[in-house]
Amino acid sequence: MIAAQAALETRMLLRNGEQLLLTVVIPALLLVLFSTVDVVDTGAGKPVDFLAPGVLALAVMSTAFTGQAIATGFERRYGVLKRLASSPLPRWALMTAKTAAVLVTEILQVILLTVIAFALGWSPHGDPAAVLLLLVLGTAAFSGLGLLMAGTLKAEATLAAANLVFLLLLVGGGVIVPLAKFGAAQQVLELLPISALSGGLRDVLQHGAGMPWGDLGILAVWAVVGLAAAGRFFRWE
């Protein structure tokens, strides 16, 4: 039942034009645009080496947080979750299926963005295990926050808030613009999940650093808090 629901959730996600634009097209366009046009000072080295890790983090956020929050919010509004909750599929299994759909979508995103980045001359370094751990914890953190928003706000409010958060974190999360550009606010911005994910990926893939325990710790805290709050306050109706 979980596999069937996960396959359904994945198909619904990939067939939704607006979500596909948010999760696939926008990150790919940002990677190509800012890697080929000298708009933002990304420091020494090729722009794509700085941008690729940040765009990978953005892709995770767009799927696990923004896309999932909006889709789940409207499913809740139209009574879909209420009907599914009364089906033989347990509620925990439904959340597992949604998480699996997110992971499948993210795998497709990572493959696509990696191919584009290599075509632009990307030269990644570092331990793949560290990258995988960052992506998994980042997914857990953003998924918890997305479900919390979808389960507590009205669908229209979720739509507006999720898109607003996406734009704010795109600008201030170290995805395109280095956090050093924000001066005194840098220390606060570094505590955001998108900053920890993009910064950790950049340390590993661009600089060849070891396991980024600090960034992993930040993501773990966000994941625990977000998932616990979602489990506590999520309303199915």
Stockholm file with secondary structure:
# STOCKHOLM 1.0

chainA/1-237         MIAAQAALETRMLLRNGEQLLLTVVIPALLLVLFSTVDVVDTGAGKPVDFLAPGVLALAVMSTAFTGQAIATGFERRYGVLKRLASSPLPRWALMTAKTAAVLVTEILQVILLTVIAFALGWSPHGDPAAVLLLLVLGTAAFSGLGLLMAGTLKAEATLAAANLVFLLLLVGGGVIVPLAKFGAAQQVLELLPISALSGGLRDVLQHGAGMPWGDLGILAVWAVVGLAAAGRFFRWE
#=GR chainA/1-237 SS CHHHHHHHHHHHHHHCHHHHIIIIIHHHHHHHHHHHSCCSCCCSSCHHHHHHHHHHHHHHHIIIIIIHHHHHHHHHHTTHHHHHHTSSSCHHHHHHHHHHHHHHHHHHHHHHHHHHHHHTTCCCCSCHHHHHHHHHHHHHHHHHHHHHHHHHSCHHHHHHHHHHHHHHHHHHSSSSSCGGGGGGGHHHHTTSHHHHHHHHHHHHHTTCCCCCHHHHHHHHHHHHHHHHHHHHHCCCC
#=GC SS_cons         CHHHHHHHHHHHHHHCHHHHIIIIIHHHHHHHHHHHSCCSCCCSSCHHHHHHHHHHHHHHHIIIIIIHHHHHHHHHHTTHHHHHHTSSSCHHHHHHHHHHHHHHHHHHHHHHHHHHHHHTTCCCCSCHHHHHHHHHHHHHHHHHHHHHHHHHSCHHHHHHHHHHHHHHHHHHSSSSSCGGGGGGGHHHHTTSHHHHHHHHHHHHHTTCCCCCHHHHHHHHHHHHHHHHHHHHHCCCC
//
